Amino acid sequence: FDSAAKAEVDLNGRYTAAAVAGLLSTLSPQSSPTNKQLAGVTKLAQRFSYSDLKDLINGGVLVLEERLGVRVVRGVTTEMASNGPFKQVTTRRIVDFGKAGIRQVSNPFIGRLNNQRVRKALQGAIDGFLTTMVQDEALTEYALEVTATRDDEIAGRAIVNAILKPTFSIDFIAVTLTLQ
């Protein structure tokens, strides 16, 4: 809708990215855009058949449909096509949030002593952040280790090894009905 001209206008499909980015900015990292309505988008210029929707989604395209407003069909990434680890938008966002959070809580430790006591404190700070991610249901669990060999200590490195198990969203519900 063009508010200046007070008329509906058809926009190029590339404008979809801005609308989806706006939606994602309102969601927590673990909240999927799947089935969420896009504010401000009132109508689609093109509609796809069910088989076209399936093909587009399997090809890693985030598709919109008109159903009680304009909605995201399924929050997928381009990795859907290559069967990569980040098929869902939420998986990518959770991992990125975890990585940024680990960096943020680790930052105050840069310049401190590289000994067992400080590394344990670093591990505790990261553990606190990751525990919050579990409580917020972004992760189902995690494993964490902060180490340094003698060579690492000399080089000023502390090694953080984290294994994150992100929560996955429900993309569809399969229902079986039996009539008797």
Backbone bond lengths (Angstrom), bond angles and torsions (degrees), N, CA, C in turn:
res aa  C-N    CA-C-N  psi(-1)  N-CA   C-N-CA  omega(-1)  CA-C   N-CA-C  phi
1 F - - - 1.450 - - 1.521 109.12 -
2 D 1.300 117.22 127.24 1.462 122.60 176.28 1.522 107.13 -93.91
3 S 1.341 116.26 106.12 1.469 120.18 -175.44 1.527 111.99 -68.33
4 A 1.326 118.02 -28.87 1.468 120.42 179.13 1.529 110.62 -69.18
5 A 1.333 115.89 -45.01 1.466 120.30 -179.32 1.523 111.79 -87.79
6 K 1.325 116.14 -8.90 1.466 122.39 -177.24 1.531 110.89 52.11
7 A 1.337 114.41 49.31 1.462 120.21 -179.13 1.524 109.51 -145.50
8 E 1.329 114.43 151.84 1.460 118.96 175.06 1.521 109.02 -78.47
9 V 1.333 115.95 138.95 1.460 120.79 179.01 1.522 108.93 -130.05
10 D 1.329 115.96 147.83 1.463 121.05 174.09 1.519 108.09 -89.29
11 L 1.329 116.14 127.39 1.460 121.29 178.47 1.519 109.54 -107.88
12 N 1.309 115.53 152.80 1.450 122.26 175.66 1.530 109.11 -57.74
13 G 1.310 117.14 147.95 1.461 122.03 -179.65 1.510 114.35 -58.19
14 R 1.335 117.23 -21.65 1.468 120.25 179.08 1.522 112.42 -66.21
15 Y 1.324 117.58 -20.01 1.461 120.46 176.71 1.530 111.09 -69.09
16 T 1.310 116.64 -16.38 1.458 121.08 177.52 1.520 110.83 -57.52
17 A 1.318 116.84 -37.44 1.467 120.66 -178.66 1.521 111.21 -58.46
18 A 1.316 117.79 -39.31 1.467 120.91 179.67 1.520 110.69 -66.66
19 A 1.324 116.74 -42.31 1.466 120.19 179.56 1.525 110.91 -65.62
20 V 1.328 116.82 -41.68 1.469 120.81 179.35 1.527 110.14 -68.19
21 A 1.329 117.62 -40.14 1.472 120.47 177.11 1.524 110.34 -61.31
22 G 1.320 116.93 -40.09 1.462 120.48 176.41 1.517 111.57 -61.66
23 L 1.327 116.19 -42.90 1.469 120.31 177.20 1.520 110.68 -62.18
24 L 1.335 117.40 -48.45 1.466 121.17 -178.61 1.525 111.80 -60.22
25 S 1.328 116.59 -34.31 1.470 119.50 -178.94 1.521 111.95 -66.94
26 T 1.323 117.45 -19.42 1.467 120.57 179.30 1.523 112.32 -91.70
27 L 1.331 117.33 -9.62 1.467 121.34 -175.56 1.523 111.32 -102.15
28 S 1.325 116.50 147.92 1.463 120.29 171.53 1.527 107.58 -68.70
29 P 1.334 118.11 158.89 1.472 119.48 -176.58 1.529 113.62 -55.66
30 Q 1.328 117.95 -33.26 1.457 120.55 -176.86 1.531 113.35 -86.36
31 S 1.323 118.20 -2.75 1.464 121.29 179.04 1.518 109.69 -89.97
32 S 1.313 115.44 124.61 1.461 120.91 -177.38 1.524 111.12 -79.97
33 P 1.331 117.44 144.61 1.461 119.79 173.38 1.533 112.39 -77.39
34 T 1.332 117.03 -7.62 1.466 121.05 -179.75 1.526 110.54 -55.63
35 N 1.312 116.01 128.92 1.458 124.56 176.42 1.531 113.31 68.32
36 K 1.317 117.93 13.74 1.467 120.87 178.01 1.528 109.06 -91.37
37 Q 1.324 115.08 141.93 1.456 121.23 -179.82 1.529 109.93 -80.90
38 L 1.326 115.60 140.85 1.466 121.49 177.62 1.529 109.40 -91.46
39 A 1.316 115.80 114.90 1.463 120.64 179.35 1.524 109.97 -65.94
40 G 1.311 116.11 137.79 1.461 120.82 176.33 1.515 114.61 85.95
41 V 1.322 117.90 -13.39 1.469 120.98 177.12 1.522 106.43 -98.77
42 T 1.328 116.25 115.70 1.460 120.03 -172.58 1.520 114.15 -102.71
43 K 1.322 116.43 -24.48 1.462 119.50 -174.73 1.517 109.33 -156.68
44 L 1.324 116.16 150.19 1.462 121.08 176.81 1.522 109.61 -104.07
45 A 1.311 116.02 142.09 1.465 120.98 179.56 1.519 111.07 -76.61
46 Q 1.331 116.86 -25.15 1.459 120.51 -178.49 1.522 109.42 -135.44
47 R 1.320 115.97 137.00 1.458 121.67 175.78 1.520 108.23 -113.94
48 F 1.322 115.53 148.08 1.461 120.84 -178.64 1.522 110.23 -113.16
49 S 1.317 115.68 150.31 1.465 120.46 174.60 1.528 108.65 -72.37
50 Y 1.328 115.89 167.17 1.464 120.30 -179.98 1.525 110.83 -59.49
51 S 1.327 117.43 -42.85 1.473 119.55 -179.00 1.529 110.83 -68.50
52 D 1.338 117.46 -35.54 1.469 120.12 175.37 1.527 110.70 -64.38
53 L 1.341 116.52 -41.74 1.469 120.62 177.83 1.520 110.55 -58.57
54 K 1.330 116.25 -46.92 1.469 120.13 179.87 1.522 111.06 -60.48
55 D 1.332 116.85 -44.75 1.466 120.73 -179.78 1.530 111.40 -63.14
56 L 1.318 116.70 -43.33 1.463 120.43 179.57 1.529 110.99 -63.74
57 I 1.325 116.71 -45.25 1.470 120.57 179.96 1.522 110.30 -63.46
58 N 1.323 117.61 -45.86 1.466 120.45 178.37 1.525 111.72 -64.11
59 G 1.326 116.84 -23.03 1.458 121.60 176.01 1.523 113.15 -86.16
60 G 1.328 116.99 2.48 1.461 120.73 176.66 1.514 114.78 85.46
61 V 1.336 116.62 27.12 1.464 120.74 179.16 1.527 108.90 -104.04
62 L 1.320 116.73 128.35 1.456 121.48 174.46 1.523 106.69 -79.94
63 V 1.333 116.91 113.77 1.459 122.58 -170.66 1.529 110.16 -109.10
64 L 1.329 115.09 146.96 1.461 121.76 175.65 1.517 109.49 -108.36
65 E 1.335 115.74 153.71 1.456 120.49 174.36 1.523 109.03 -143.22
66 E 1.335 115.28 155.79 1.461 120.59 175.15 1.520 108.13 -90.84
67 R 1.327 115.00 111.00 1.469 121.64 177.12 1.523 106.35 -156.88
68 L 1.339 116.00 102.35 1.467 120.80 -173.22 1.526 109.74 54.44
69 G 1.311 115.89 50.64 1.458 122.88 -173.70 1.516 108.74 103.54
70 V 1.310 116.68 179.89 1.466 120.82 178.05 1.521 107.65 -92.54
71 R 1.335 116.21 123.51 1.463 122.52 -173.57 1.521 112.06 -127.27
72 V 1.329 114.54 156.92 1.463 121.42 171.93 1.523 107.03 -78.34
73 V 1.329 117.40 125.83 1.460 120.73 179.61 1.525 109.94 -68.81
74 R 1.324 116.40 -50.78 1.463 120.81 -179.02 1.524 108.73 -156.25
75 G 1.327 116.29 130.55 1.463 121.50 -177.32 1.512 112.27 -79.72
76 V 1.336 116.47 79.25 1.464 121.26 -178.49 1.527 110.24 -110.46
77 T 1.314 115.04 162.73 1.463 121.50 175.86 1.526 108.78 -114.08
78 T 1.318 115.98 175.97 1.464 120.35 178.85 1.525 111.64 -65.13
79 E 1.336 118.17 -16.47 1.467 120.49 178.11 1.527 111.95 -70.84
80 M 1.327 117.10 -11.58 1.464 120.91 177.05 1.530 109.56 -59.17
81 A 1.320 116.59 -38.23 1.463 121.36 -177.49 1.521 112.13 -69.43
82 S 1.334 117.20 -33.39 1.466 120.15 -176.78 1.525 112.55 -100.80
83 N 1.339 116.38 7.20 1.466 122.13 179.41 1.530 111.48 58.43
84 G 1.333 116.13 37.27 1.461 121.77 179.16 1.520 111.82 -77.54
85 P 1.323 117.25 176.14 1.465 120.75 -176.18 1.531 114.09 -73.95
86 F 1.321 117.83 -17.46 1.463 120.54 -176.44 1.525 110.79 -110.02
87 K 1.326 117.54 56.72 1.461 121.46 -178.40 1.522 111.84 -69.56
88 Q 1.340 116.40 -37.84 1.458 120.53 -179.48 1.530 110.34 -94.97
89 V 1.318 115.74 143.25 1.463 121.23 177.00 1.527 110.01 -57.50
90 T 1.334 116.65 -40.13 1.471 119.68 -177.52 1.521 111.71 -63.33
91 T 1.322 118.39 -36.89 1.466 120.82 179.54 1.525 109.94 -61.33
92 R 1.314 116.87 -47.11 1.471 121.29 178.60 1.525 109.95 -60.98
93 R 1.337 117.25 -44.79 1.469 120.70 -177.29 1.528 111.56 -67.29
94 I 1.330 117.98 -39.41 1.468 121.07 178.80 1.525 110.10 -63.99
95 V 1.325 117.17 -46.71 1.468 120.90 -179.34 1.530 110.32 -64.45
96 D 1.321 117.56 -43.49 1.469 120.31 177.83 1.527 111.24 -62.21
97 F 1.335 116.87 -40.79 1.466 121.26 178.40 1.526 110.26 -64.20
98 G 1.337 116.68 -42.73 1.463 120.72 178.01 1.518 111.93 -62.65
99 K 1.322 116.45 -44.04 1.468 121.27 179.83 1.530 110.61 -62.56
100 A 1.323 116.50 -45.41 1.471 120.32 -179.93 1.527 110.81 -65.92
101 G 1.329 116.76 -38.81 1.460 120.51 179.71 1.516 112.50 -66.72
102 I 1.327 116.39 -40.59 1.469 120.46 177.42 1.527 109.61 -62.45
103 R 1.331 116.56 -43.02 1.475 119.63 177.38 1.525 111.21 -61.47
104 Q 1.322 116.03 -43.02 1.461 120.50 -176.51 1.531 111.69 -65.09
105 V 1.345 117.63 -45.57 1.472 118.57 -179.15 1.523 111.43 -75.05
106 S 1.336 117.88 -20.92 1.467 121.42 178.54 1.523 112.47 -80.78
107 N 1.306 116.89 -26.22 1.466 121.40 -173.66 1.534 114.12 -53.48
108 P 1.342 120.18 -42.16 1.471 119.17 179.85 1.535 113.82 -64.06
109 F 1.324 118.00 -15.16 1.463 121.19 -178.42 1.531 112.58 -87.11
110 I 1.318 117.18 -12.09 1.466 119.99 178.41 1.528 108.17 -68.60
111 G 1.319 115.69 129.30 1.458 121.41 -178.16 1.522 113.25 96.21
112 R 1.345 116.49 -8.18 1.464 119.27 178.26 1.528 109.46 -88.71
113 L 1.312 116.00 172.48 1.464 120.89 179.72 1.521 110.67 -60.66
114 N 1.328 115.96 144.45 1.462 120.87 176.86 1.526 107.59 -102.04
115 N 1.332 115.28 74.98 1.465 120.27 177.70 1.527 109.01 -129.92
116 Q 1.303 116.18 175.00 1.465 121.74 -175.41 1.534 111.72 -57.70
117 R 1.323 117.68 -43.06 1.466 121.66 -178.06 1.529 111.35 -61.08
118 V 1.322 117.71 -46.91 1.468 121.49 -178.09 1.528 110.25 -70.25
119 R 1.328 116.92 -38.14 1.473 119.17 177.58 1.529 110.76 -64.54
120 K 1.328 117.60 -36.88 1.477 120.58 176.25 1.529 109.97 -64.68
121 A 1.328 116.86 -39.61 1.468 120.41 177.24 1.529 110.45 -64.74
122 L 1.339 116.50 -41.57 1.462 121.16 176.28 1.522 110.05 -60.65
123 Q 1.328 116.39 -45.74 1.464 120.31 178.99 1.526 110.21 -61.34
124 G 1.316 117.47 -39.93 1.464 120.66 178.35 1.520 112.36 -63.31
125 A 1.323 116.78 -40.16 1.467 120.70 178.86 1.528 110.62 -65.29
126 I 1.325 116.52 -45.27 1.471 120.28 179.08 1.522 109.83 -66.11
127 D 1.332 116.65 -41.12 1.463 121.35 179.00 1.531 110.53 -58.90
128 G 1.323 116.75 -41.11 1.463 120.32 178.03 1.517 111.82 -61.42
129 F 1.327 116.41 -43.01 1.464 120.53 178.43 1.530 111.04 -63.80
130 L 1.340 116.88 -47.34 1.465 120.19 -177.78 1.529 111.46 -67.86
131 T 1.325 117.66 -33.61 1.469 120.80 175.80 1.526 110.09 -61.96
132 T 1.322 116.44 -39.41 1.468 120.41 176.44 1.527 110.49 -62.61
133 M 1.329 117.32 -38.35 1.469 119.92 177.23 1.525 111.11 -64.18
134 V 1.329 117.68 -35.88 1.471 120.89 176.37 1.527 109.29 -67.20
135 Q 1.324 117.28 -45.14 1.466 121.08 179.60 1.524 111.82 -62.59
136 D 1.331 116.68 -34.09 1.467 121.61 177.95 1.528 112.29 -81.35
137 E 1.328 116.63 1.69 1.466 124.88 178.76 1.525 113.56 65.06
138 A 1.326 116.99 26.64 1.463 120.68 172.65 1.521 109.63 -82.92
139 L 1.337 116.91 -32.59 1.466 122.94 177.45 1.521 109.10 -119.91
140 T 1.334 115.75 147.80 1.463 119.25 172.09 1.518 109.71 -87.80
141 E 1.332 116.07 -34.36 1.461 121.97 174.89 1.525 108.89 -167.28
142 Y 1.329 114.95 172.65 1.462 120.70 178.66 1.514 108.84 -155.22
143 A 1.318 115.74 161.95 1.466 122.61 171.91 1.524 106.26 -127.80
144 L 1.333 115.80 142.36 1.458 120.12 -174.52 1.514 110.39 -140.77
145 E 1.330 114.82 139.09 1.458 121.20 177.31 1.530 107.85 -147.55
146 V 1.329 116.26 132.79 1.467 121.83 174.94 1.521 106.74 -120.35
147 T 1.324 116.23 119.16 1.466 120.76 -174.98 1.523 110.66 -135.79
148 A 1.322 114.07 170.38 1.465 121.43 170.91 1.520 107.57 -163.48
149 T 1.325 115.89 126.97 1.465 120.03 171.92 1.528 107.12 -77.78
150 R 1.309 116.48 173.97 1.466 119.52 177.97 1.531 110.53 -61.60
151 D 1.337 116.76 -39.67 1.469 119.97 176.91 1.533 111.04 -63.10
152 D 1.354 116.75 -38.81 1.465 120.48 176.72 1.526 110.59 -62.49
153 E 1.331 115.89 -43.73 1.468 119.82 179.14 1.525 110.76 -59.17
154 I 1.330 116.06 -45.24 1.469 120.91 179.95 1.531 110.64 -62.82
155 A 1.332 116.43 -38.05 1.471 121.08 -179.82 1.532 112.24 -80.90
156 G 1.336 117.53 -5.57 1.464 120.56 178.94 1.514 114.30 80.74
157 R 1.350 116.97 24.21 1.461 121.51 -177.41 1.523 110.92 -107.55
158 A 1.312 115.52 138.87 1.462 122.23 164.99 1.526 105.08 -117.91
159 I 1.313 117.03 132.45 1.464 121.72 -175.07 1.529 109.27 -100.79
160 V 1.327 116.00 123.21 1.462 121.97 177.12 1.523 107.51 -106.79
161 N 1.318 116.37 119.37 1.465 122.19 174.61 1.521 107.42 -112.14
162 A 1.318 115.95 117.37 1.462 120.98 179.93 1.520 108.96 -127.29
163 I 1.314 115.56 133.66 1.464 121.94 173.55 1.521 106.20 -112.05
164 L 1.324 116.36 117.74 1.458 121.63 -178.75 1.518 109.86 -106.40
165 K 1.325 116.40 134.77 1.463 121.45 173.52 1.525 107.32 -115.12
166 P 1.344 116.72 96.18 1.463 119.73 -176.19 1.526 112.34 -72.43
167 T 1.315 114.56 155.79 1.455 121.56 174.55 1.526 107.78 -79.55
168 F 1.313 116.66 139.27 1.462 120.95 177.74 1.518 109.33 -104.72
169 S 1.317 116.58 151.14 1.459 121.15 -178.01 1.526 110.55 -94.96
170 I 1.320 114.98 160.88 1.465 121.12 174.96 1.523 106.91 -80.87
171 D 1.317 116.80 118.04 1.462 120.90 178.77 1.522 112.30 -95.43
172 F 1.300 116.84 -26.37 1.458 120.25 175.61 1.522 108.13 -157.85
173 I 1.315 116.29 160.44 1.461 122.24 178.79 1.519 107.10 -122.40
174 A 1.320 115.82 121.06 1.463 120.87 177.32 1.528 108.09 -90.07
175 V 1.308 116.53 127.01 1.465 121.92 -178.09 1.515 108.49 -118.89
176 T 1.322 115.77 131.46 1.461 121.29 174.29 1.519 107.77 -114.53
177 L 1.314 116.45 121.48 1.460 121.43 178.07 1.516 108.70 -109.40
178 T 1.313 116.01 134.68 1.458 121.32 176.03 1.516 107.97 -118.16
179 L 1.302 116.41 123.99 1.460 121.29 178.67 1.517 109.07 -100.10
180 Q 1.321 116.20 134.94 1.473 120.23 178.14 1.501 110.31 -126.93
